[in-house]
Amino acid sequence: MREETFDVMRLRGLTTLFSNPGSTEVPFLIDLPDDFDFILALHEGSVVGMATGYALATGRCGFALLHTTAGLGNAVGAIATARANRAPLVVMVGQQDRRHLALEPFLTGQLEGLAGNYPLEVLAPARAADVPSAVSRAALKAEQGSGPVLVIVPMGDWDEPADPHAAAASRRVVVAPPGLPAAAEEVAALLAGAANPAILAGAGNDTDAGWAALTALAEALQAPVWIEPFGARAGFPQTHPLYQGQLPADRVRVRAALEGHDVLLVAGTAAIRQYPYNEGPLVPVGTRMVVLTADPAEANRSPAELSLVGDPAVLAAGICELLRSRLVGRPQRPASPVSPEAAFRLERPQEGVALRAAHVFELLARYLPRDAVLVEEAPSSRPALQAMVPARAPLGFVSAAMGGLGFALPAAIGLKMGLPDRTVVAVVGDGSSLYSIQSLWTAAERGVPVVFIVLANGSYAVMDRLADKRGGKAPWPGFPQISVATLAEGLGVQARRVTDFSALEAELAVLAAPAAATGEPLLLEVTVAPEEVFAP
């Protein structure tokens, strides 16, 4: 059964395996073929995080192998993140031998429902002969639905003989692309008749074609463009004159930002993701919303006048073409240019004055290559980072759409493995880094040259600010005694502590050199003062 499964995995491009295996996976892994690449991570959350980053980087299905209940249980949060980040993954989970499952032997897992509704599907083949087809169908489903699919395989199945007549998966599936829907005319007419349209770009538009199509549409309309709150990726070039920054994550500030805009076109996300609840309408009264998304679930939950389901790039390009004749001779109201970074920019600190996160971001914006991949997991500093470090190419910004911690370190490793020619930098808080610190061992062991920048404020800064808003006393302590650099060195990663601006500039200036894309992993632990305000 193993050889037939390996053949299917080759067919589907699943030859890079991220794993933290146990005894139920040994029969599958022993004598792994030489054309497969086995990548060990020291925690299952890191396994799935790396596979997620690799899938996002390559645009192909990733593969993660987990160990029964303990492994899948540890990985559930990362699987949820993969689903929210629309990363195609096959997640294979080992199970005890089916021949005595009824007796619930040691390591038997009640696996089917353990990850809840986060997988697109959970496949538990009824017999060993069905395993290769299940893996094939899982890969097809993951690619078509842009999410994780689980395959549960009892360990004894790998020793069972194959059945040449058991095939239950298509060798090749081609989904015919739909043409531009007739309703696109309605969207074009709505935008053409708008006095002051605006655009919200989401993670689903973060492709070369998506950036080009939405840029052309924004320029045709001279419409200001925001990116979605808490988005996993940037859906629009953030150095464009029409770019306005991130739309706020609460209704009061959303309404203030969109005041005077009679039509809002949302591309590549749902309308509109929020964080704290506030009373009142989601957008200003009278603002009409249209959504373009590839995800039917996003379309269905958006309180929009009209939602079109399809490739946002194709839809935006088609609507732009329909608009051209309607806009001929019509005066446009140009959007006012803004500088999102202005609100966060700080003077260079004097000698002895603590660095702030904004100082780090100022230097990153100066020295990061244009096509760098920036992976973010610094919750209290994210507003400043997104305002000050613009994404200048697709995948220029990557974050965890689910909001749980532990994504950035392993995802950056997977992204770098999938994009070896691009500089990859992970910016994480010191607290965030501890959720997947063991992933650094994989970066060291495999020589994956990611630059990890840890903003060390010695506290749960975002939690402290949330407690401040509630007007109460927080029960949790700080952790100034933790040294992430020391932990990194113990895991085999070169690490340095930085406490002043000049030293930080010298470290980050190296990122601009071509050699930054090669070499070994490096962790910079930068001592910063905690953020005083948290307003995403």
N, C-alpha and C positions, 0 to 999 in steps of 0.2 A: 504493500500500500504506500510505502514511503516514496518509492521511485515515481509512481504515478502522481503523487501529490507534488513532488519536486518538479515534474514536467509541467503541471498546471501552474505552479508558481513562476517558472521560467516564462511561460506563455503570458502571464499577467504582469510580468516585471517585478515580482516580489522576491528578489534575490538578495536584498539587504534586510537582515533580520535584527531588530532591536529586542533585547530580551533580558530578563532576570529569571532563569528557569529553576525548576525543582525536579523532584524525582519523577513526576508525571510527564515531564517533557523529555527526559533522557532518551527513551526509545526513538523519539523523532530526531534528536540532535546528534546522536552518536554517528561518526563517519559522515558528517555533513559534506556534501559535494564541494569540490574546490571552487566552483564558480559562485558559491553563496558566501556572503560576507556576514559573519556573526559579530554583533556589537553588544557587548555586555554593559549594562548599567546596574548600579547597586541598589536601586529602588524602583518599584514598578511605576510610580508616578513619573520618574525620569525616563523610563523605557517608553512610555506612551508619549511623553513630552518630546523626546528626541524624534520618534517616528512622526509626530505631528509636524515638527519643524521641517523634517526631511520631505514630507508630502507637500507642504506649502511651498518649499523651495523648488521642487522638481515638477510640480503639477501632476505627479503620478501617485498611485496608491502606495501608502506606507504599510509596513508589516510589523506587528508587535506580538511577541510570544510571552504569555504570562502563566504563572503557576497556580492553578486551581483557586480555591476560595481566598486564601491569603493574598495571592498575587492580584487577582481581579479586584478584590476589596480595596487594596492599596491604590489601585489605578483608577477607581471610579471617578474621582474628581478630574483626573487628566482626560478621561474618556468624555466627560461632560464638556470640558474645554475644547476637545477636538470637534465635538458636535457643534458647539457655538461658533468655532472658528472655521467651520465648513472644510475640515481636513479629511480627505478620503483615507481610511485605514481599514485593514483587516487585522483584527485582534483575535489571535488564536489562544484559547485557554485550555490547559490540560485538565483531564478528569481521571478519576480512578478507573480501573479496568471494568468495563461494562459487565463482565461475566459474574461479578459479585457485588454490583452496585446495590442490589436489593438488600444486602446485609449491612450497607453503610460502613464499609471498611475505613480505616484511617486515611485521611485526605480526601474523602468523598466531599464534593462540593455541591451545594444547592445553587447552581450557577445561573440558571436561565433568567431569573429576575433580579440578580444581585446588582446589576448596573442600571436598573430601572428602565426608564424610557429613553435614556440617552443614546444607546445604539440605534441605528436605523433598523436593524433586524438582528435577531439572535438565532443562529442556525445550530441545531443539535442533530447531526445525521443519525438516522434510525439504525444504520448498520455501518460497519467499517467500509464496505464497498462504496458508500456514498460520500466519503470524506473528500476525495479529490474534486468531485462536482460541487460540494458545499463550499470549498475554498474558492473555486472559480466563480460561483454565483456571488459569494461575499465580495470579491474584488469588483465585479460588475456593479453590484448594488452600491458599494462605497463610492465608486467613481460617478455613477449616475446621480446619487443623492448627496454627494460631497459630505460624507460623514463616516463615522466608525461602524463597522459590522462585526459582530462576535461570531466565532466558530468554536464550538465546544467539542473536543476530541478526546475520548477515553484512551488511556495509554496503551491498552492492549490492541487497539485497532491498527497500530503501526506494524504489527507482526502478522496481520491477517493478509491472505492473498487478495489480489485485485480481481475484479470482475469486469471483463472487457465490455459487457453489455449493460453496465450500470451507469453509463454516462447520462447526466441529467443537467447539463449546462451547455449553452451555445459556445462554440469556439470563438465566435466573433459577433459582437452586437454593435450596430450602427444606429444611432437615434437620428432620424432625419430632422434637420433643423427646420423649424416652422418659419414661414414667411412673416413679414411685418403684418400684424393683425390690423383689421379694419379700424379698430378702436384707436390706433395711433393717430388717425386723422382727427379724432376728438381731442387728443392731447395737443396736437399741433395747433388746432383752432383755439384751444383754451390759452395756450402760451402766446399765440399771436395777438389775442385780444386782451392780454393782461397789461395793465398799466405799469406794473412794477414787479415782475416775477423774481423769484429767488430759487436757489438750488441747494439741496442737501445731498452730499456724496457719502456713500457708505462703503464698508469693506468689500462688498460684493462687486464693486466697480474697480477694484484695485488690480487692473491688468493694463498692458500697453494699449490694447484696443479700447478699454474702458476710459482711460485717461484721455486718449485722443478724441473719442466721441463726445465725452462730456465737456471737454475744453472747447471743442468746436461749437457745441450747443450753447454753452455759457457765453462765448464771444458773440455768437449771432444775436443773442438776447441782451447782451451786456448785463447779465444777471449776476449778482453776488453769489458766491459759493461758500457754504460752510461744510465741515465734515461732521459726521454723526458723533454724539456723545458716547464715550466708552467704546468706540469702534475697535475692531481687531486689527484693521489695516487702514491706510489712507486711500481714499478713492478719488483723489484729485491732486494735481501738482500744487504743493503748498508754497511755491515761490511765484505763482501766477498773480498778476495784479488784481484779479477778481476774487482771490481767496480772502476769506474773512476770519478764518480761525475755526475753532471747535464750537459748535452750537452748545449752549449751556445744558446742563442735565436736570434742570427743574423748570416747571411750567411758567413760573413768574418771569424768569429770565429769558426763556424761549419766546414768550409773547413780546417781551421788550425788544429782543433782537430782530424779530420778524415784523415788528410794527410797520405798517405801511405797505407791506408786500401782499398783493392780492392773490397770487398763485405761488405755491411751493411745490417744486418738482423734487421728489426723493428718488435717488438712483442707487441701487445696490444695498438697500437696507429697508427695515420697516420704519414706519412713521409713528412716533418718534421715541427712541429709547430714553428713559428717565432714570433717576436715582432716588432722591428724596421725593416723597409725595407732597404736592401742593394743590390747593383748591383751584378751581377755575378751568377754563378750556385749555386744551393742549396748545393751540395756536390762536392768534388773534381772531376775534369774531369777524367773519367775512373772508378769511384766507382759505382758499380752496386748495386741496392737496391731491397730488397725483403720485403714484408709486410705480417705479420700474424695478423689478427684482426677479432673480432666477428662482427664488424660494417661495413656493406657494404658501407656506406657513407664514412668512413675513407679509405676503400680500393679504392673507386672510385676517390677520390681526391688526392691520393698519386702518385707522379711522379716516380713510381717504375717500374722495369722491369717485376715483377710478384707480384700479391697480392693474398693471399689465405684467404677466408672468412670462419671462423669457430672459435671454442674455441682455443685461443692461447696456452693454456696448452696442449690440445690434439695434436695440430699441432706441437708444439715444441717437445713434447715427441716422436711423430711418426717420425719426421725428425731426431731426435737424434738417434733413433734406426736404421734408414736407414743408418746413417753415420758410425756407429761403424765398420762395415766390411770394409768400404772405407778408414778408417783412420788407420787401423792396420799397424804397421811398419813405418808409415810416421812420420818424425820428425816434432815436433810442435815448433812454435815460441812463447814462453811464453810472456804473457802480462807483461808490467812493472808495478809493484805496485805503486799506487799513494796515497797521503794523501790529499783529497780535503779540509780538515779543515785547513791545514797548512797555506794557504793564508790568513785566517781570524783570526788565533789564536793571542791573545794579552797577554801581561804581566798583572799580577794582578795589579789593579789600586792602586796607593798610596793614603793615606788618603787625602780627599778633592778633588781628581780628579774624574770627572764624570764617571759613568759607561757607557759602550758601550753595544750594543745588543750582541756582541760576548761574553761578560762576562756572560750574561744570558744563552747563548746557551752552553757555556763550562760547566756550572753547570747542565743544563738540561741533557746533554749527560752523565754526571757522575752519576746522581741520578735517571733518569727516569727508571722505570722497563722495562725489555726487551720487554714485550708485550703492553707497553703503546700506546695509541692512541694520536698522536699529531696533532691538528687542527691548521692550519696556516692562518693568514690574517694580515701579517705585510709586506706590499709590498716592502718598502725600505730595509728591513732587510732579505727578503726571501733568497737571494743567500747565505748569511752567515748561516742562519738556516739550509738550506738543506745540506750545506757542513759539518756543525759541529755536527748536531744531526741526526745520522743515523736511518733509519727505519730498525728495526730488526725483524719485523713480518708483515704479511699482515695487512693493515689498520694502520700501524705504522705512516703513514703520510697521512693527508687528507687536501685538499685545494679546492678552488673554481676554477674549470677549466674555467668558464666564465670570471673571472677577476673582476666582480663587487664586491663591498664591502657590508658587512652585513651578510655574510655567517657563519663565524666561531663561533660566540657566540651561535646562535640557533642550528647550526649543532652539536656542541659539546654536547649540552644538549640532542639532539636526539640520538646521538651516545652512550652516557652514559646510556640512558634509554634502548637502545637495547643491550648494552654490560655491564651489571652492575658489572661484575667481573674484568673488565679491567680499569686501571687508564686512565682517559681522561684529557688532558691538552690542553687548547686553548691559542695560542700565537697571540696576536693582537696588532696593533698599536692603539694609543689613538684616532686618527682620525677614523680609521676603526671601533672601538668599538661603536662610536656614531650612526652608521647606524642601529644598532639593539640592543641598550643598554637596551631597555625595555624587551628583552628576559630574562634578569637576574631575573626578577620577577618570571617567571615560574620556573626557577631553584630553587629559594628560596621557593616558594609556594609548590613545589613538593618534595623538599629536594633532588635535583639531585646533587651529589657531584663532580662537575667539578671544576678543578683549572683553573681559568682565569688569565693569565699573560698579563698585558697591558704594552707595551713599550711606555712610555710617553716621547715624545721628544717635545711636544708642538707645532708641526708644521706639514704641509703636506710635509714631507721630500721627498717622491718620486716625488711629483710635483715640488718641489724646484730644485731637481737634473735634472729633465727633462727641466726645464726652463734654468738651467745653460748650458745644452747642446745646447740650441737654442741661447745662448748668449744674452738673453734679460732679462728684469726686470719683475718679477712675480707680478700680481696685488693683489694676495690674501694675507691676513694677517696670522700670526701664531695664536695659541690659548693657550698660556701658562697658562692662568687663569683657564682653565677647569680642574676640578678634577674628574677623572673617579671613584676614590675610594668613593668620596662623593656621586656621583650618584648611585653607587652600594649599598651603605649603605641605601640610600633612597628607594631602591627597595627591601630591605630585605636581601641582601647578605653581609656576613662578608667581610670586605675589610681592607687592610693594605697598607701603602705607604712604599716603600723601596728605599733608596738612596745610600747605601754602600754595598760593596762586602760581608762582613762578615754577615750582616743581611740577604742578599739575599741567601747566602749559607745555613744559618740556616733554612730559609723558605723552600728551595727546597730540603734539605736533608730529609725532612719529606716524600717526594714523594717515597723514597725507602722503606718506611715501609709498611707492608701489610695493615695497617689501612687507607692508602691513598685512597684505592678503595672504602671506605665507608665514612660516615659522612655527612657533609653539604658542599654546594658550598663555595668557597673562591676566592676572587679576590685580586691579588697583583698588585698594580700600581708601576712599577719600573721606576724611573727617569733615562733616558739615553740621551746621546748626539745624535743629528741627524747623520745619515749616511752621509759621505762625498762623496761617489761614488755610483752610481746605474748602474750596468752592469749585467743584468740577462742573 
